[in-house]
Amino acid sequence: MYAQGALGENDLLIEPTHVGIGRGDVDFIDGIYEVPPMPERAVGGHEVVGTVREVGPQVTAFVAGDRVGVGFQVDSCGECRSCISGKEQLCAKQLCQIADQDGALSGSVIANERFVMPIPAHLDSAEAAPLMCAGSVVFSAIRHLQTSIDAKVGVLGIGGVGHLAVQLLVASGREVTAIDVRNLDEIKALGAHHVDTPETVSRGQLDVVITTSPDSESLNTALDLVVPDGIVLAIGSPPRRISLPIDWINYCREKTVRGVYLGSPADMRELMRTVAGSAMRPIIERYTHDQLPVALNHVRNDGATFRAVVEM
């Protein structure tokens, strides 16, 4: 049911060369996800850079041999309100790696060309892989952030997603507070204006907090950190349903919690242009294909400082 199907008219067959490994991959593989229900046998890998091996007859933007990237989402209906408005990531009929078809660790990916990105020539393939999902979702959150440029923004959780959020926010000109309990020296090197732990950071002082682990504990902390009428952006999909404290949101506070699921294809294209014109790069740990079990266990045990990438 979840194996990749035949190549469609607008599809590409991509052979992965580099695959980013994040917490989501491990949770899928370990069967932790309950929302939505996942296949019993999940093949991970959803941040992909690779080579086009075959193109459908209606493909116009790519040819065999191109170096490309693709993220979690590989297709959408193209006809609904979300798709027509450029928010394909909200399509109810979307297709995604791992959830709807085997992930890139299977050795191949089939994706509609609308969701495939050319990789800039001077961008390293291993460094480009985390941009396909972790990078695109934080870029989308920041790009559509409805706040002034002088807003004070916190990032809660500086891992694979959070370290990209810090770099992109600093590049956007906003005052950034990075919040975590570990790797504080490495986090300082990302350029954040302030580095704190959840215990030491001042409460009620930030206009926006981006939380990269949308569980009950981190959402409670994030709501505690923002000012009245502040905004919490919850990035990623929690493996289980969680509850929100309505008193923290509404009682004399009017705080907003907004989910951020994925970047759209337009967001991803703009991200590629932004990264290509800057010195910003994901910070990665490199693994060979033979070391895949090591990489998965490293991520599973929270051993990866930022992002693990496997060369296929």
N, C-alpha and C positions, 0 to 999 in steps of 0.2 A: 504493500500500500504506500510505503514511503520511499521506495526506490525512485530514482529519477526516470522520467518517461522519455518518450521520443522527442527529438529536436523539432520545435515548432518553426513556423515560417519566419518569425522575428527573433528567434533564439540564437544564442551562441553556446557552443560546447567549449568549456574552458578547462585546461589542465592546470591545476594549482601548482605553483612553485613555492609559495610562502603563505602560511596560514597563521593568523593571530589566535592565541588561545586565551580566553578570559573565563571569569567565574561562570558566566552563562553556559559555556560549553560543558564545563565540568558538571554543573547542576543538571543539564539536559542528559548527559551520559549516565549520571548516577540516579536518574529517575526522580529527582527531587521536585521538579515542577509539577504543580497541581493546577495552575491557571495559565493557559488553557491545558486540557489533558494532552499529554505527550505520548508518542509511540512507545511501545514496550522496548523496542530496540532503537536507540537514538545514535546516529553517527554525527559527531560534532564537527566543528569548523565552519565559521561564518564570516570571518574577515580574510578575504582572499585576494592575493595577487597571483596572476598566472598568465598563460599563453593561450590565445584563441586557437583551437584546433579545427573547428568546423563552424560554418555559419549557415543559418537558414536562408531560403531563397529570397526573402524580402528584407534581409538585413542590408542596411546602407552605410552604416557608420564604421564598420569594422571589417577586417579581412583576416584570414588565417595567418598566424604569426604575430599578431599584435599583442603587446603587453598591456594587460587590463587589470582592473580591480572590480570586485563586487562584494556587497555586504550581506546582511541577514536576509533582506527582501530581494526576491528575484523576479517577481512579476506582480501585476495587478490587472483588474478588469479593463482599465482604460476608458470606461464609459460612465462611471458613477460620478456623483457630485465631487467627491474627494479627488478622484483622478483628474477630472476636468479642471479643477481649481489648482492643480499643482501640488496637492497633498496626497500623493499616491500611497504614502505610508499609512494612511487611515482607511484605505480601501478594505471593505469587509470581505472581499474575495481574493485578497493578496495571497501570494505563495512565498514561503520563506524556507531557507535552509534549515535543516534539522527538524523543524516542526512539520513541514509538508513534503520534504524530500531529503535524502541523505545529504549531510553536510560535506564540506570540502575535504575532510579527512578520508572520504571514500575514494578520492583520487580524481574526481571530476565534478564539474558544476555545470548545470544548464540554467541559463538566465536570459530573460528578455533583454534585448539590447538597450532599452530605456534605463535599465538599472545597472548598466555596465559603464565603468569610467576608464578612459585612457589614462595611463600613468605618465606624468611628466618625465622627460628623458633623464634628467639629473637626479631624480628621486629614487633612492635605494628601494628595491622591492620589499625587503624585510621591514624597513621603516614605514613603507606605504601601507602594509597590511592592516595595522591597527586603525588607520584612518577610515577604513571601509565601514566600520560600525561605531567603535568607541569615539573616533574623531568626528564622524558625521552627526552623531546624536548630540554631542556637546556643541558643535558648531551651529546646529539648527537651533538649540536652546538659546545660544548667545545672539545669533543673527536676528531672532524674532523677539528678543527681550525688549519689552515695552517700558524701558526706564531711561533716564538721562545718562549721559556719558559719565557724570560725576557720582553715579550710584555706587554705594559700597556693597561689594558682592563677596559672599563667602562660598567656599567649596568644601563640603563636608565629605571626607573620604578621598584620599589622594592616592589612588591606585591606577589601574590601566585607563579608566575613564577620567578620573579626577586630575591626573597630571597633565592631560591634554586640555582640560577645562581651564586650569590655571594659566597655561601658556597662551591660550586663545584669548582669555579675558585680559591678561596683561597687554597683549598686542592690541586689544580694542581700546585701551586707554583707561580702563576702569580700575579703581582701587580694590585690590584682591586680598582677602584673608584666606589662607589655606589651613584646614583644620584636620588633624589626624593624631594618632597616638604613637606612630612609629615613623622611621625614615625622615626625621625632621631635618637633618642636614641636607639630604638629597632634595627635599621639598623646597628648602630655602634657595637652592640653586636654580629652581624653575622661574624665579623672578617675582614671587608673591611679595606684596608689600608687608604683610604680616603673616607669621606662622604661629599657630596656637594648637592646643589640644582641646577636646570638648570640655574638659574640666576648667581650663584657664581662660577661654575666650569670653569676652564680655557679652552678657545677654542683652537682647533688645536693641542692638546697635547696627545691625546690617539691613540694608534695603532688600537684598535678595540673597537667598541661600540655595545653592545647587547641591542636592544630596545625591550621591552616586550609588547608595545602597538603600533603596526604598523599602525599608522594613519599619516596624512600629517604633523601635528605639530611635533610629536616625531621624524619622519624621518628627517625633516629639522634640528631639534636640533642635532640629532645624526651625521648627515653629517657635521655640524658645529664643532663638538667636535673632529673628527678624523683628523689625520695628512694627508697631501697629500699622495696619494696611500694607505690611510687607508681603513679599512673594517667596514661596518655596517651590522650586522646580525639582520634581522627583524624576530622576533619569533611570531608565531601565525597567524591567518587568520583575516584580517580586514573584518568587516561586509559589507563594501561598497568599491567600486573601489576607489583608490587614485592615485594622480599624484605625480611624482618625479621631483625636480628641476634639469634639465640636466646641468645647469651651475655649480651647486655645485658638480656634479659628474665628469664632464669632463674638464672644463676650467681651465687649469694649475693645475689640482688636481688629476685626474685619480683615483677617489675614487670608491670603489666597494660596491654595495648593494646586499646582498644575502638573499634570503628567507630561513627560517628554518621551516619546516612544522611539522614533527613528528619524533620521534626516531624510528629506525627500531627494529624488534624483537631482533637482535643481540645487539643493543645499550641498550635495556631494560634489557637484561640478564646481561650485563656488569655493568649496573647501580646497579642492585640488589647485585652483588658481591662487588661493591665499597662501597655501603651504609652499607652492612652487616659487612664489615671490618673497619668501621669508627664510629665516634661519631656523624656524621652529621645526622640530622633529620629535616623533615619539621616542621614548627611551625604552629600549627593548633588551631582552635576554634571548640569545639565539640558540636554537637547538637543531640538531640534525633529525632526519626522519626516524633513524634508529633510536633516538632519545625521546620519542613521543611519549612513552609511558612516564618517563622522568618529568617531562614538561607538564603533563596532566597532573601528576601527583604534587609537583611544586606549586601549581596554581591551586589545587584542591586544599593544600595545607597552608595557603596564604604566604607562600615563600617567595613569590615573584614580587619584586619591588614595584614595578609598573606593568609591563606587558611582556608576555612570552610569545615568541614567534618560532614556528617550526618550518624548516626548509624541507620541502617534500622531495 
